[in-house]
Amino acid sequence: MNIDWHSSSLTRSTIVDKNYKNTQNVRRFMVDECGADFRFDREFMAWIRNDVPKNLGDVIDEWRRRHSL
């Protein structure tokens, strides 16, 4: 099943597939989950698309790990 990254309802269990896109819909979801300081950067985007199976929960957890104080 292909995910429409522009308009699908996203959850922590949404699988990051080969068609993943950093859309406004994904950004809104990530800001809701990670807070207003959430930002994509090149290194993080490369990690998301590194061909290792993951879901958006993994993405959230990794961003929080990288940005914990």
PyMOL Python script that loads the backbone (N, CA, C, O; Angstrom):
from pymol import cmd

cmd.read_pdbstr("""\
ATOM      1  N   MET A   1       0.824  -1.183   0.000  1.00  0.00           N
ATOM      2  CA  MET A   1       0.000   0.000   0.000  1.00  0.00           C
ATOM      3  C   MET A   1       0.874   1.254   0.000  1.00  0.00           C
ATOM      4  O   MET A   1       1.707   1.426   0.889  1.00  0.00           O
ATOM      5  N   ASN A   2       0.694   2.114  -0.971  1.00  0.00           N
ATOM      6  CA  ASN A   2       1.456   3.354  -1.045  1.00  0.00           C
ATOM      7  C   ASN A   2       0.835   4.416  -0.153  1.00  0.00           C
ATOM      8  O   ASN A   2      -0.386   4.563  -0.098  1.00  0.00           O
ATOM      9  N   ILE A   3       1.677   5.141   0.533  1.00  0.00           N
ATOM     10  CA  ILE A   3       1.243   6.220   1.411  1.00  0.00           C
ATOM     11  C   ILE A   3       1.288   7.520   0.627  1.00  0.00           C
ATOM     12  O   ILE A   3       2.268   7.791  -0.068  1.00  0.00           O
ATOM     13  N   ASP A   4       0.241   8.324   0.731  1.00  0.00           N
ATOM     14  CA  ASP A   4       0.265   9.669   0.167  1.00  0.00           C
ATOM     15  C   ASP A   4       0.856  10.574   1.246  1.00  0.00           C
ATOM     16  O   ASP A   4       0.150  10.989   2.165  1.00  0.00           O
ATOM     17  N   TRP A   5       2.133  10.875   1.137  1.00  0.00           N
ATOM     18  CA  TRP A   5       2.838  11.635   2.165  1.00  0.00           C
ATOM     19  C   TRP A   5       2.316  13.058   2.278  1.00  0.00           C
ATOM     20  O   TRP A   5       2.590  13.744   3.263  1.00  0.00           O
ATOM     21  N   HIS A   6       1.561  13.510   1.271  1.00  0.00           N
ATOM     22  CA  HIS A   6       1.003  14.856   1.301  1.00  0.00           C
ATOM     23  C   HIS A   6      -0.275  14.943   2.115  1.00  0.00           C
ATOM     24  O   HIS A   6      -0.569  15.994   2.684  1.00  0.00           O
ATOM     25  N   SER A   7      -1.050  13.853   2.184  1.00  0.00           N
ATOM     26  CA  SER A   7      -2.368  13.991   2.815  1.00  0.00           C
ATOM     27  C   SER A   7      -2.791  12.832   3.721  1.00  0.00           C
ATOM     28  O   SER A   7      -3.815  12.936   4.395  1.00  0.00           O
ATOM     29  N   SER A   8      -2.052  11.757   3.756  1.00  0.00           N
ATOM     30  CA  SER A   8      -2.449  10.633   4.607  1.00  0.00           C
ATOM     31  C   SER A   8      -2.370  11.015   6.076  1.00  0.00           C
ATOM     32  O   SER A   8      -1.566  11.860   6.471  1.00  0.00           O
ATOM     33  N   SER A   9      -3.215  10.383   6.877  1.00  0.00           N
ATOM     34  CA  SER A   9      -3.139  10.533   8.321  1.00  0.00           C
ATOM     35  C   SER A   9      -1.925   9.730   8.796  1.00  0.00           C
ATOM     36  O   SER A   9      -1.825   8.533   8.526  1.00  0.00           O
ATOM     37  N   LEU A  10      -1.014  10.384   9.495  1.00  0.00           N
ATOM     38  CA  LEU A  10       0.231   9.749   9.908  1.00  0.00           C
ATOM     39  C   LEU A  10       0.183   9.388  11.380  1.00  0.00           C
ATOM     40  O   LEU A  10      -0.425  10.091  12.188  1.00  0.00           O
ATOM     41  N   THR A  11       0.834   8.275  11.722  1.00  0.00           N
ATOM     42  CA  THR A  11       0.959   7.834  13.111  1.00  0.00           C
ATOM     43  C   THR A  11       2.384   7.357  13.337  1.00  0.00           C
ATOM     44  O   THR A  11       3.170   7.256  12.395  1.00  0.00           O
ATOM     45  N   ARG A  12       2.711   7.068  14.570  1.00  0.00           N
ATOM     46  CA  ARG A  12       4.047   6.525  14.871  1.00  0.00           C
ATOM     47  C   ARG A  12       4.290   5.205  14.155  1.00  0.00           C
ATOM     48  O   ARG A  12       5.441   4.853  13.895  1.00  0.00           O
ATOM     49  N   SER A  13       3.242   4.475  13.832  1.00  0.00           N
ATOM     50  CA  SER A  13       3.414   3.167  13.179  1.00  0.00           C
ATOM     51  C   SER A  13       3.437   3.247  11.655  1.00  0.00           C
ATOM     52  O   SER A  13       3.587   2.220  10.993  1.00  0.00           O
ATOM     53  N   THR A  14       3.291   4.444  11.085  1.00  0.00           N
ATOM     54  CA  THR A  14       3.362   4.595   9.630  1.00  0.00           C
ATOM     55  C   THR A  14       4.746   4.177   9.152  1.00  0.00           C
ATOM     56  O   THR A  14       5.757   4.696   9.626  1.00  0.00           O
ATOM     57  N   ILE A  15       4.789   3.239   8.214  1.00  0.00           N
ATOM     58  CA  ILE A  15       6.051   2.725   7.675  1.00  0.00           C
ATOM     59  C   ILE A  15       6.675   3.749   6.732  1.00  0.00           C
ATOM     60  O   ILE A  15       6.000   4.310   5.869  1.00  0.00           O
ATOM     61  N   VAL A  16       7.982   3.987   6.912  1.00  0.00           N
ATOM     62  CA  VAL A  16       8.736   4.839   5.998  1.00  0.00           C
ATOM     63  C   VAL A  16       9.136   3.955   4.820  1.00  0.00           C
ATOM     64  O   VAL A  16      10.022   3.109   4.932  1.00  0.00           O
ATOM     65  N   ASP A  17       8.467   4.169   3.693  1.00  0.00           N
ATOM     66  CA  ASP A  17       8.708   3.323   2.529  1.00  0.00           C
ATOM     67  C   ASP A  17       9.660   3.991   1.539  1.00  0.00           C
ATOM     68  O   ASP A  17      10.150   5.094   1.783  1.00  0.00           O
ATOM     69  N   LYS A  18       9.916   3.313   0.425  1.00  0.00           N
ATOM     70  CA  LYS A  18      10.860   3.838  -0.560  1.00  0.00           C
ATOM     71  C   LYS A  18      10.362   5.118  -1.221  1.00  0.00           C
ATOM     72  O   LYS A  18      11.144   5.834  -1.847  1.00  0.00           O
ATOM     73  N   ASN A  19       9.067   5.414  -1.091  1.00  0.00           N
ATOM     74  CA  ASN A  19       8.496   6.624  -1.685  1.00  0.00           C
ATOM     75  C   ASN A  19       8.366   7.769  -0.682  1.00  0.00           C
ATOM     76  O   ASN A  19       7.699   8.763  -0.967  1.00  0.00           O
ATOM     77  N   TYR A  20       8.992   7.642   0.482  1.00  0.00           N
ATOM     78  CA  TYR A  20       8.910   8.661   1.528  1.00  0.00           C
ATOM     79  C   TYR A  20       9.306  10.029   0.987  1.00  0.00           C
ATOM     80  O   TYR A  20      10.247  10.155   0.203  1.00  0.00           O
ATOM     81  N   LYS A  21       8.568  11.053   1.421  1.00  0.00           N
ATOM     82  CA  LYS A  21       8.871  12.438   1.056  1.00  0.00           C
ATOM     83  C   LYS A  21       8.745  13.313   2.303  1.00  0.00           C
ATOM     84  O   LYS A  21       7.861  13.100   3.134  1.00  0.00           O
ATOM     85  N   ASN A  22       9.630  14.291   2.425  1.00  0.00           N
ATOM     86  CA  ASN A  22       9.552  15.276   3.505  1.00  0.00           C
ATOM     87  C   ASN A  22       8.542  16.346   3.112  1.00  0.00           C
ATOM     88  O   ASN A  22       8.919  17.408   2.616  1.00  0.00           O
ATOM     89  N   THR A  23       7.275  16.072   3.331  1.00  0.00           N
ATOM     90  CA  THR A  23       6.213  16.992   2.942  1.00  0.00           C
ATOM     91  C   THR A  23       5.794  17.866   4.120  1.00  0.00           C
ATOM     92  O   THR A  23       6.218  17.645   5.254  1.00  0.00           O
ATOM     93  N   GLN A  24       4.959  18.861   3.835  1.00  0.00           N
ATOM     94  CA  GLN A  24       4.399  19.684   4.901  1.00  0.00           C
ATOM     95  C   GLN A  24       3.591  18.833   5.867  1.00  0.00           C
ATOM     96  O   GLN A  24       3.583  19.099   7.069  1.00  0.00           O
ATOM     97  N   ASN A  25       2.915  17.817   5.357  1.00  0.00           N
ATOM     98  CA  ASN A  25       2.150  16.902   6.202  1.00  0.00           C
ATOM     99  C   ASN A  25       3.075  16.191   7.197  1.00  0.00           C
ATOM    100  O   ASN A  25       2.746  16.076   8.378  1.00  0.00           O
ATOM    101  N   VAL A  26       4.219  15.721   6.726  1.00  0.00           N
ATOM    102  CA  VAL A  26       5.191  15.060   7.610  1.00  0.00           C
ATOM    103  C   VAL A  26       5.755  16.071   8.600  1.00  0.00           C
ATOM    104  O   VAL A  26       5.889  15.761   9.783  1.00  0.00           O
ATOM    105  N   ARG A  27       6.088  17.277   8.138  1.00  0.00           N
ATOM    106  CA  ARG A  27       6.617  18.307   9.043  1.00  0.00           C
ATOM    107  C   ARG A  27       5.622  18.630  10.158  1.00  0.00           C
ATOM    108  O   ARG A  27       6.009  18.737  11.322  1.00  0.00           O
ATOM    109  N   ARG A  28       4.340  18.785   9.806  1.00  0.00           N
ATOM    110  CA  ARG A  28       3.323  19.056  10.825  1.00  0.00           C
ATOM    111  C   ARG A  28       3.272  17.928  11.851  1.00  0.00           C
ATOM    112  O   ARG A  28       3.214  18.175  13.056  1.00  0.00           O
ATOM    113  N   PHE A  29       3.295  16.688  11.363  1.00  0.00           N
ATOM    114  CA  PHE A  29       3.275  15.532  12.260  1.00  0.00           C
ATOM    115  C   PHE A  29       4.490  15.548  13.182  1.00  0.00           C
ATOM    116  O   PHE A  29       4.360  15.337  14.388  1.00  0.00           O
ATOM    117  N   MET A  30       5.663  15.795  12.620  1.00  0.00           N
ATOM    118  CA  MET A  30       6.885  15.787  13.419  1.00  0.00           C
ATOM    119  C   MET A  30       6.897  16.922  14.445  1.00  0.00           C
ATOM    120  O   MET A  30       7.351  16.721  15.571  1.00  0.00           O
ATOM    121  N   VAL A  31       6.414  18.091  14.084  1.00  0.00           N
ATOM    122  CA  VAL A  31       6.336  19.202  15.037  1.00  0.00           C
ATOM    123  C   VAL A  31       5.371  18.843  16.164  1.00  0.00           C
ATOM    124  O   VAL A  31       5.646  19.121  17.331  1.00  0.00           O
ATOM    125  N   ASP A  32       4.245  18.226  15.818  1.00  0.00           N
ATOM    126  CA  ASP A  32       3.294  17.792  16.849  1.00  0.00           C
ATOM    127  C   ASP A  32       3.934  16.805  17.816  1.00  0.00           C
ATOM    128  O   ASP A  32       3.678  16.863  19.019  1.00  0.00           O
ATOM    129  N   GLU A  33       4.756  15.909  17.306  1.00  0.00           N
ATOM    130  CA  GLU A  33       5.371  14.861  18.126  1.00  0.00           C
ATOM    131  C   GLU A  33       6.648  15.318  18.836  1.00  0.00           C
ATOM    132  O   GLU A  33       6.924  14.886  19.955  1.00  0.00           O
ATOM    133  N   CYS A  34       7.420  16.186  18.192  1.00  0.00           N
ATOM    134  CA  CYS A  34       8.749  16.547  18.715  1.00  0.00           C
ATOM    135  C   CYS A  34       8.824  17.959  19.273  1.00  0.00           C
ATOM    136  O   CYS A  34       9.785  18.294  19.966  1.00  0.00           O
ATOM    137  N   GLY A  35       7.837  18.786  18.988  1.00  0.00           N
ATOM    138  CA  GLY A  35       7.840  20.150  19.483  1.00  0.00           C
ATOM    139  C   GLY A  35       8.238  21.155  18.418  1.00  0.00           C
ATOM    140  O   GLY A  35       8.680  20.801  17.325  1.00  0.00           O
ATOM    141  N   ALA A  36       8.071  22.404  18.768  1.00  0.00           N
ATOM    142  CA  ALA A  36       8.281  23.513  17.818  1.00  0.00           C
ATOM    143  C   ALA A  36       9.721  23.632  17.337  1.00  0.00           C
ATOM    144  O   ALA A  36       9.970  24.256  16.306  1.00  0.00           O
ATOM    145  N   ASP A  37      10.679  23.047  18.060  1.00  0.00           N
ATOM    146  CA  ASP A  37      12.082  23.120  17.647  1.00  0.00           C
ATOM    147  C   ASP A  37      12.436  22.113  16.556  1.00  0.00           C
ATOM    148  O   ASP A  37      13.567  22.099  16.070  1.00  0.00           O
ATOM    149  N   PHE A  38      11.477  21.270  16.170  1.00  0.00           N
ATOM    150  CA  PHE A  38      11.788  20.250  15.158  1.00  0.00           C
ATOM    151  C   PHE A  38      12.222  20.906  13.851  1.00  0.00           C
ATOM    152  O   PHE A  38      11.606  21.865  13.388  1.00  0.00           O
ATOM    153  N   ARG A  39      13.295  20.371  13.265  1.00  0.00           N
ATOM    154  CA  ARG A  39      13.781  20.771  11.946  1.00  0.00           C
ATOM    155  C   ARG A  39      14.380  19.551  11.263  1.00  0.00           C
ATOM    156  O   ARG A  39      14.974  18.690  11.912  1.00  0.00           O
ATOM    157  N   PHE A  40      14.217  19.486   9.935  1.00  0.00           N
ATOM    158  CA  PHE A  40      14.955  18.507   9.155  1.00  0.00           C
ATOM    159  C   PHE A  40      16.310  19.113   8.829  1.00  0.00           C
ATOM    160  O   PHE A  40      16.409  20.306   8.545  1.00  0.00           O
ATOM    161  N   ASP A  41      17.348  18.296   8.871  1.00  0.00           N
ATOM    162  CA  ASP A  41      18.647  18.712   8.335  1.00  0.00           C
ATOM    163  C   ASP A  41      19.124  17.594   7.411  1.00  0.00           C
ATOM    164  O   ASP A  41      18.556  16.502   7.410  1.00  0.00           O
ATOM    165  N   ARG A  42      20.138  17.860   6.647  1.00  0.00           N
ATOM    166  CA  ARG A  42      20.583  16.892   5.630  1.00  0.00           C
ATOM    167  C   ARG A  42      20.969  15.544   6.231  1.00  0.00           C
ATOM    168  O   ARG A  42      20.600  14.497   5.700  1.00  0.00           O
ATOM    169  N   GLU A  43      21.704  15.568   7.326  1.00  0.00           N
ATOM    170  CA  GLU A  43      22.155  14.326   7.954  1.00  0.00           C
ATOM    171  C   GLU A  43      20.964  13.494   8.440  1.00  0.00           C
ATOM    172  O   GLU A  43      20.936  12.275   8.272  1.00  0.00           O
ATOM    173  N   PHE A  44      19.986  14.169   9.041  1.00  0.00           N
ATOM    174  CA  PHE A  44      18.802  13.469   9.537  1.00  0.00           C
ATOM    175  C   PHE A  44      17.971  12.935   8.375  1.00  0.00           C
ATOM    176  O   PHE A  44      17.468  11.814   8.442  1.00  0.00           O
ATOM    177  N   MET A  45      17.820  13.719   7.316  1.00  0.00           N
ATOM    178  CA  MET A  45      17.063  13.252   6.147  1.00  0.00           C
ATOM    179  C   MET A  45      17.751  12.050   5.509  1.00  0.00           C
ATOM    180  O   MET A  45      17.082  11.122   5.054  1.00  0.00           O
ATOM    181  N   ALA A  46      19.077  12.060   5.474  1.00  0.00           N
ATOM    182  CA  ALA A  46      19.813  10.914   4.936  1.00  0.00           C
ATOM    183  C   ALA A  46      19.583   9.679   5.804  1.00  0.00           C
ATOM    184  O   ALA A  46      19.441   8.574   5.279  1.00  0.00           O
ATOM    185  N   TRP A  47      19.546   9.853   7.118  1.00  0.00           N
ATOM    186  CA  TRP A  47      19.278   8.728   8.015  1.00  0.00           C
ATOM    187  C   TRP A  47      17.889   8.164   7.751  1.00  0.00           C
ATOM    188  O   TRP A  47      17.716   6.945   7.708  1.00  0.00           O
ATOM    189  N   ILE A  48      16.897   9.030   7.573  1.00  0.00           N
ATOM    190  CA  ILE A  48      15.526   8.564   7.310  1.00  0.00           C
ATOM    191  C   ILE A  48      15.493   7.682   6.063  1.00  0.00           C
ATOM    192  O   ILE A  48      14.798   6.667   6.041  1.00  0.00           O
ATOM    193  N   ARG A  49      16.228   8.057   5.044  1.00  0.00           N
ATOM    194  CA  ARG A  49      16.174   7.362   3.751  1.00  0.00           C
ATOM    195  C   ARG A  49      17.319   6.367   3.558  1.00  0.00           C
ATOM    196  O   ARG A  49      17.683   6.081   2.418  1.00  0.00           O
ATOM    197  N   ASN A  50      17.893   5.836   4.629  1.00  0.00           N
ATOM    198  CA  ASN A  50      19.083   4.978   4.509  1.00  0.00           C
ATOM    199  C   ASN A  50      18.789   3.511   4.187  1.00  0.00           C
ATOM    200  O   ASN A  50      19.678   2.667   4.307  1.00  0.00           O
ATOM    201  N   ASP A  51      17.569   3.198   3.784  1.00  0.00           N
ATOM    202  CA  ASP A  51      17.167   1.839   3.398  1.00  0.00           C
ATOM    203  C   ASP A  51      17.087   0.848   4.553  1.00  0.00           C
ATOM    204  O   ASP A  51      16.898  -0.346   4.321  1.00  0.00           O
ATOM    205  N   VAL A  52      17.226   1.312   5.784  1.00  0.00           N
ATOM    206  CA  VAL A  52      16.993   0.466   6.949  1.00  0.00           C
ATOM    207  C   VAL A  52      15.511   0.586   7.289  1.00  0.00           C
ATOM    208  O   VAL A  52      15.012   1.700   7.449  1.00  0.00           O
ATOM    209  N   PRO A  53      14.791  -0.537   7.405  1.00  0.00           N
ATOM    210  CA  PRO A  53      13.349  -0.467   7.690  1.00  0.00           C
ATOM    211  C   PRO A  53      13.066   0.307   8.984  1.00  0.00           C
ATOM    212  O   PRO A  53      13.710   0.097  10.012  1.00  0.00           O
ATOM    213  N   LYS A  54      12.084   1.206   8.895  1.00  0.00           N
ATOM    214  CA  LYS A  54      11.707   1.994  10.072  1.00  0.00           C
ATOM    215  C   LYS A  54      10.308   2.533   9.894  1.00  0.00           C
ATOM    216  O   LYS A  54       9.758   2.521   8.793  1.00  0.00           O
ATOM    217  N   ASN A  55       9.730   3.011  10.994  1.00  0.00           N
ATOM    218  CA  ASN A  55       8.436   3.681  10.945  1.00  0.00           C
ATOM    219  C   ASN A  55       8.628   5.094  11.512  1.00  0.00           C
ATOM    220  O   ASN A  55       9.715   5.448  11.969  1.00  0.00           O
ATOM    221  N   LEU A  56       7.560   5.887  11.474  1.00  0.00           N
ATOM    222  CA  LEU A  56       7.694   7.263  11.950  1.00  0.00           C
ATOM    223  C   LEU A  56       7.991   7.335  13.442  1.00  0.00           C
ATOM    224  O   LEU A  56       8.579   8.314  13.901  1.00  0.00           O
ATOM    225  N   GLY A  57       7.600   6.325  14.205  1.00  0.00           N
ATOM    226  CA  GLY A  57       7.977   6.275  15.612  1.00  0.00           C
ATOM    227  C   GLY A  57       9.486   6.204  15.776  1.00  0.00           C
ATOM    228  O   GLY A  57      10.049   6.854  16.658  1.00  0.00           O
ATOM    229  N   ASP A  58      10.147   5.414  14.926  1.00  0.00           N
ATOM    230  CA  ASP A  58      11.607   5.338  14.952  1.00  0.00           C
ATOM    231  C   ASP A  58      12.225   6.688  14.599  1.00  0.00           C
ATOM    232  O   ASP A  58      13.221   7.101  15.193  1.00  0.00           O
ATOM    233  N   VAL A  59      11.621   7.367  13.626  1.00  0.00           N
ATOM    234  CA  VAL A  59      12.112   8.678  13.198  1.00  0.00           C
ATOM    235  C   VAL A  59      11.992   9.682  14.350  1.00  0.00           C
ATOM    236  O   VAL A  59      12.928  10.436  14.617  1.00  0.00           O
ATOM    237  N   ILE A  60      10.856   9.690  15.022  1.00  0.00           N
ATOM    238  CA  ILE A  60      10.648  10.577  16.171  1.00  0.00           C
ATOM    239  C   ILE A  60      11.673  10.275  17.258  1.00  0.00           C
ATOM    240  O   ILE A  60      12.310  11.186  17.788  1.00  0.00           O
ATOM    241  N   ASP A  61      11.831   9.006  17.585  1.00  0.00           N
ATOM    242  CA  ASP A  61      12.775   8.615  18.644  1.00  0.00           C
ATOM    243  C   ASP A  61      14.198   9.025  18.300  1.00  0.00           C
ATOM    244  O   ASP A  61      14.939   9.477  19.174  1.00  0.00           O
ATOM    245  N   GLU A  62      14.593   8.874  17.034  1.00  0.00           N
ATOM    246  CA  GLU A  62      15.947   9.251  16.615  1.00  0.00           C
ATOM    247  C   GLU A  62      16.125  10.761  16.700  1.00  0.00           C
ATOM    248  O   GLU A  62      17.169  11.227  17.156  1.00  0.00           O
ATOM    249  N   TRP A  63      15.142  11.529  16.278  1.00  0.00           N
ATOM    250  CA  TRP A  63      15.278  12.994  16.360  1.00  0.00           C
ATOM    251  C   TRP A  63      15.420  13.423  17.815  1.00  0.00           C
ATOM    252  O   TRP A  63      16.255  14.263  18.150  1.00  0.00           O
ATOM    253  N   ARG A  64      14.590  12.833  18.676  1.00  0.00           N
ATOM    254  CA  ARG A  64      14.674  13.176  20.116  1.00  0.00           C
ATOM    255  C   ARG A  64      16.034  12.783  20.691  1.00  0.00           C
ATOM    256  O   ARG A  64      16.604  13.515  21.500  1.00  0.00           O
ATOM    257  N   ARG A  65      16.554  11.624  20.271  1.00  0.00           N
ATOM    258  CA  ARG A  65      17.867  11.182  20.759  1.00  0.00           C
ATOM    259  C   ARG A  65      18.947  12.193  20.348  1.00  0.00           C
ATOM    260  O   ARG A  65      19.811  12.556  21.146  1.00  0.00           O
ATOM    261  N   ARG A  66      18.880  12.634  19.098  1.00  0.00           N
ATOM    262  CA  ARG A  66      19.885  13.577  18.587  1.00  0.00           C
ATOM    263  C   ARG A  66      19.773  14.959  19.215  1.00  0.00           C
ATOM    264  O   ARG A  66      20.747  15.712  19.237  1.00  0.00           O
ATOM    265  N   HIS A  67      18.595  15.298  19.724  1.00  0.00           N
ATOM    266  CA  HIS A  67      18.379  16.664  20.228  1.00  0.00           C
ATOM    267  C   HIS A  67      18.107  16.717  21.726  1.00  0.00           C
ATOM    268  O   HIS A  67      17.644  17.738  22.234  1.00  0.00           O
ATOM    269  N   SER A  68      18.390  15.629  22.436  1.00  0.00           N
ATOM    270  CA  SER A  68      18.201  15.661  23.892  1.00  0.00           C
ATOM    271  C   SER A  68      19.330  16.481  24.514  1.00  0.00           C
ATOM    272  O   SER A  68      20.463  16.482  24.032  1.00  0.00           O
ATOM    273  N   LEU A  69      19.001  17.151  25.555  1.00  0.00           N
ATOM    274  CA  LEU A  69      20.000  18.032  26.194  1.00  0.00           C
ATOM    275  C   LEU A  69      20.661  17.364  27.355  1.00  0.00           C
ATOM    276  O   LEU A  69      21.522  17.960  28.002  1.00  0.00           O
TER     277      LEU A  69
END
""", "prot")
cmd.dss("prot")
cmd.show_as("cartoon", "prot")
cmd.util.cbc("prot")
cmd.orient("prot")
